[in-house]
Amino acid sequence: MTAPVPSQGSSAAASGASASGASAEPGSRMSNMSRPRILTGDTPTGRLHLGHWVGSVKRRVELQSTHDCYFIIANYHAFTTRVDQSQEIRADTIEIVRDYLAMGIDPECATIFLQSEIPAIHELCFLFAMLLPFNRVMRNPTLKDEIKVKGLGENYSFGFPLYAVGQTADILAFRPVGVPVGEDQVPHLELTREVARRFNQVFCATPTDIEDADHEQHGGVFPIPRAEIGAVGRLVGIDGVNKMSKSLGNAVFISDTAKEVEKKIMKIFTGRQSPTEPGDVNNALFQWVDAFVPDAARVAELKDKYAHGDNIGDGHVKKELAEHVNALLEPMRKRRAELEGKDDVVLDILKKGCARANETAEQTLELARQAAGLHFFPRQLTYR
């Protein structure tokens, strides 16, 4: 190492590396610099749904007041299976920001930014690819599941497995201590943890037998980020079988109307035949009850009646569930409606967020380039 590694969340910039184009926000942004940092985000594949809310976004909203939060919209990753739909991806990117704001993410407290606007991510991706055997990438169970669910067979681009490496760069470019994720994303994060350990060992001479929490203390550039799984790691869709997904047609979207929500919830499949049939309280319907009915005593009462077939039909439970889901979504729908047609507002938020994100990622890249012997000249990124 030719330069000391600043502690996580430090505002100290590495030598010569900065990005300008937006001034630091007063108050909340400056105070975030001393907070523990997290990073998470989404690929723009369409509007966000309840699975996103319970799996990660709810946690993000909670953490933005206590952590230095970076939320990435991974628009390059969307090209792995939609390379011929660039304009749709751009539109989906804007819609995700609207969903973020509707769900309660505050751009004054958190940094929302675009993967495509952060050059350091792509430079780190190339470097990290040298640290991972190809067969290790392909053993990633989440990657295997996506190939199967999307019916790709052998017909996927080189970019498809590369996105698993790219995701490690998405994360480590910001050196977070935690990554709020859904249960299905944990294998991707484990790959990231492996890359961080390997980089630190190869280029920073960190010992191989130290605890993950001690890597920076021993001179490593990267902390080993931990997974922060939401209270509901995986929300099943209304088909009662698969994880909620737009592509599978089993999702309830944040922007759905109250009637659409009720109609979809009434379709949740359980296979139960009558109100007097003892029901399985571990089925899809009660996964939703656990996730969205806030009164624990009422949840226990519903489960008891359902398990004993105490004259309680699926329709009754679904109707009550729909009321709770709509109570959650109504303020989100109102906030989202206020943003309809205001793309200029969304783009302004993104531009400011990208400027802040570049400043942080350039600091990380400078440290990584110094450690790997790749630093020759300082640089500065600016937005016009």
N, C-alpha and C positions, 0 to 999 in steps of 0.2 A: 504493500500500500504506500502510495506517495502522498496521501493526505488523510487526516483523521476523519473517521466516519461520524457525522453528527448524530446525536441521539434521536430516536424516533419522535417525529412531530416537531423537530427543531426548525426554526425559521432561518438558520444559517445556510446561506447558499454555498455550494461548492464553487471553487475558483472559476470565474469566467462564465458560468452557466446561469442564464436567466431567461425569462420570457416576459415581454411587456405587452401592453395593449389594453390592460385594464388595471386601474389602481386598486390597492387592497381595500376591501370593504371596511368601514368603520365598525368598531365594537365587536360584533359577533365573529367576523372573519379573523380579526387579529387575535382574539382570545382563543380561537380554535387551535392556534399553532402550538400551544402547550398541552393540548389534549391528546389522548391516544387516538391513533388514526385507524380508520376502517375503510375498506373499499369493497364495493359490490356493484352489480348492475344487471343489464338485460340486453339480449340481442333483439333488435327490432323485427319481430316476426308478425306483429299485429298489435291490437289493443291489449292492455293488461287485464287480467282476470283475477278471480278470487284466490286462485292458487298462488299467484304472485303476492297477493296481499298477506296471506297467512304464512307463506313460506319465507318471505324476506322483507317485503316493503313495510309491513307493520313494525318490524324490528328497526328498520332504518329510521322511520319517523320517531321512534322512541330514542334512538341513539344520537340523532342530530343535535340534541341540546347538550349532550355530554361528551361527544367525540368529534374529532376532525374527520368529517365524512366526505368521501369521494364516490360519486355514483356515475359509472360509465355506461354509455349507450354504445354497445359493441357493433357498430354498423358494418364494419368490414366482415365480421363473422357471419352476418346475414347472407353474404355473397357465396358462402360455401355450398348452399343448396338452392340459391335463387339468383344466380349470376345474370340471368336474362331479365331480371325484374328490378333494375336499379331505381327507377322512378318510384315504384311501390315501396322499396326499402326506404327511400328518402321520406316519403309520406308517412310511413310507419314510425320513423324516427321522430318526426314532429308530434305524432299522436302519443307516443310514449311519454314525451315531456309533459304534454297536457295531462296524461294520467298521473304522472308523478306529482304534479302540482295539485291535482284534484285530491289525491290520496293523502296529502299533507306534508310533502317534502317542501322545505322552505329554501329557496336558492340564496337567501341571506345567511343561512346557517350551514348549508351543505353545498358542495361543488358538483354541479351536473355538467358532464362534458361528453364530447364525441371521441371515440377511439380513433377515427380517421384523421383527427386534427392534432394528434400527439405523436410527432415523429419518433420520440424516444422509445415508445412502445414497440415500434417496428424494428428499430435497431437492436433492442434487447431481445426481441423474438429470434432474430438471426443468431445472436450469440448463444442464447439458451438452447437453440436447436442443436448446437454442437455438444451440449452436455447430456443429451438424452438419446439412448439407443432407439431406433425406429420401432423395434418390437416391443419396447416398453410403452411407447405411446399407444400402439395398437392393442395393448392388453387393458387399456383403460375401459372398465365396464360400462361407463356412461357413453363412451364413444361407440362401443359395440351395440348397446341398446338403441342408440339413435340410428345407426345403420340398419338395424332390424326394423324398428318402428316406421322409419321413413321408406322402407323397401328399396334401399339403395343397392343392395347386393354388392357387386364389384364395380358398380357404375357410379363412382364418386370421384371428384377431383382430388388432386394432391392437396389442395387447400383444405379439404375436409379434415383429415387427421392433423394438418398443420395448425388448425384453429385451437387444438388442445394445447399446443406449445404457445400459440399466441395468447391464450388465456393466462398462462403463467406470467407472460410479460405485462398483460393488462394489470395484473395484481401487483407484481413486484416492482413495477415502475414507480409505485407510490409507497412502497415499503410499509404496508399496513401491519398492525399487530393482530387484526381480526378481519374475517370475511364473512358477513351474514349470507348464508346460502340455504337453499332447499336441500333436502336429504340426497337427492339425485346428483347434486353437484359436488358432493364430498370427494369422490374420486379425482375430479379435476383439481381440487384444492390440494389433495395429497401429492399430485404430480408437481404442483407449484412448490410445495414444501421440499420435495426432493431436489428440485432445481436450485432452490435457495441454499440448501445444505451443500450441494455439489459445487456451486459457484464459490461459496465461502471457503470450502476446503481446497479447491483447485487454485483460486486466485488470491485468497487472503490468508491461506495457511492456518485456518481454524482447525483445531483438533477434531478427529472423527468421533471421539468418545464423550463429547460434551453434551449437555442438555440443550434442547432446542431454544430455551429461553436465554441461553448464555452466548449465543452466536455473536451478537453485536459487541458484547463485553470483551470477546476474544478477537475483535478486529474484523468481523464479518461485515460486508456491506449490507446484507439483507437480514432482517428479522425472519423468523420462521412463523408465518401467520397461522392462526388457529381458526378452525371453522366455528361459526356461531349459527347453529341451526335454529330455525323458528320453532315456536311452540307446536306447530303442525308442519312436520318436515316434508310431507307429501300429501297433497289433497287430491283424492280421487275425483274424477269427473262425474257428470250426471249419468254416464253409462254404467256406473257402479263397478268398473273394472280398471280402467286405465287412468294414469295420472292426467289431471286436467290439462288440456292442450287445445289451442285454436285449431290445429291441423286435424285433430280427431273429432271435432265438432261436439265436444262434451264440456264446453266451458261456459261459465257465467261471467260476463265481462263487467268491469267497473262502470262502464257507460251504458249498460242495459237499462231499459225502463223498468219501473216497478212491475208492470204486467209481464214483461219478458222474463224477469227474474222469477216470478211466481210460476209462470208456465214451464220454465226449465227445471225448477226444483221439483215440480210435480212429476217430472219424468225420471227422477233418480230411481234406479233399478235396485230392487232388493230380492225379488223372487217370492216374497211372502204373499199368501193367498187370502187371508181373512183376518179381521180384528181379534179373533179369539185364538189364532195360531201363535204359539210362543215364538218370539222373534229373536234374531241374533243382534245383540247390541254392539257387536263389532263390525256390522255391515257398513256399507257406504253411507247410508242415511245417517247413522249415528256418529260416523266420523264428522259429518257436517254439523250435527247437533253439538258435539263436543267443541267444534271450532267456533260456532257462531251464536249459540245460546249462552248469554253471559251469566245467568243465574244457576249456580252449581246445584242448588237444592232442586230447582225445576228439572235440570238435566237428570239428576238421580231419580226423581219421580217418574219421568218419562221412560227411563231405562227399566225401572222396576215393572211398570205396567206393560211395557212392550215385551219384556222377557217372559212374563207370565201370561201373555195373551189376554190381558185384562180389558177386553173390549176397547182397544185403541188401534185404529187403523193407520196404515202408512199415510193416507191422505191427511189425517188430522195432524200427524207429526210434521209432514211436509208443509202444510199451511202455516203452522206456528213457526217453523223454521224460516219460511219465506218472509214472514213479518220481521223477524230479527235481522235477516240479511238486508232487507230493504231499509231498515232503520240505520244500519251501518252505511249503506251506500248513498242514501239520500243527500247528505251534505257533500259527498264526493261528486254526485251528479250535478249539484248546483254550482260547485266551484268549477267543474269542467265546462258547464254551459257558458260560464262567463268568459272562458278562454277560446271558445269556438270562433274561427275566422280571424284570430289575432296571432297569426304566424310571426309577425314582427316582434311581438312580446316574447314568444318562445325562442326565436333566433337571438334576440338580445341576451337572454338568460344563458343560452348556449355559448355565445361568443365570450361573455365574461367568465363563464365556467372553464372554457377551454384555455383562456389566458392564464387563469390560476393553476389549472392542471399542468400546463406546459412548464410553468415555473417549478413546480414540484418534481415533475418527471425529468426535467433537464438536470436538476440537482442529482437525482439518482443516477442518470446516465453518466454524468461526469465522474461520480464515484466508481461506477462499474468500469468505465473506460480506463480510468487511472489504475484500477486494480488489475485489469487484464492487459495493460500495456498498450492500449489503443488510443490514448489521449495524446494528440499532437498540438492542437490549436484550440483556444477557447472560441465559443460561438454564442450568438444571441438570436433568439427567435422573436419576431414581432408580428402583430396583426396590423394590417393597413386599415 
